[in-house]
Amino acid sequence: MVSGAAVLTMILLAGTGVASGSLSPVDLTWVAPRGCPDVDAVRANIRRGLPKGLPAVASVRAAIAVSRVDADHWRAAIDLRGADWTAARTLEGPTCAAVADAAALVIVLALNNGPDDRDTGT
């Protein structure tokens, strides 16, 4: 039997796009309108960009919110947090898929850079 707390935790994690027990080094929250790539597609793009052998622990927290600016423009607001750094980026593109792909690339770059190489946006 599954406890009520376990069910609530699963619902909350599903709602934020965070997979419990995930082997990804990214704790990802993905919010995007219907018709955009889903959180699993974004995670797959991140995994494809990572070098093999990266430790399977959450080392970056990423919150991405995608919105439609107008008929031909989309925006992704990205907040990244590492153990001792934070960064924020805003990306724009012609489609939701384009900004989703670009956001995944930003996360891959954040994971691949050492702390001294990161531009913290400050």
Buried (B, 14 or more C-beta within 10 A) or exposed (E): EEEEEEEEEEEEBEEBBBBEEBEBBBBBBBBBEEEBBEBEBBBEBBBEBBEEEBEEEBBBBBBBBBBBEEEEEBBBBBBBBBEEBEBEBEBEBEBBBBBBBBBBBBBBBBBEEEEEEBEEEE
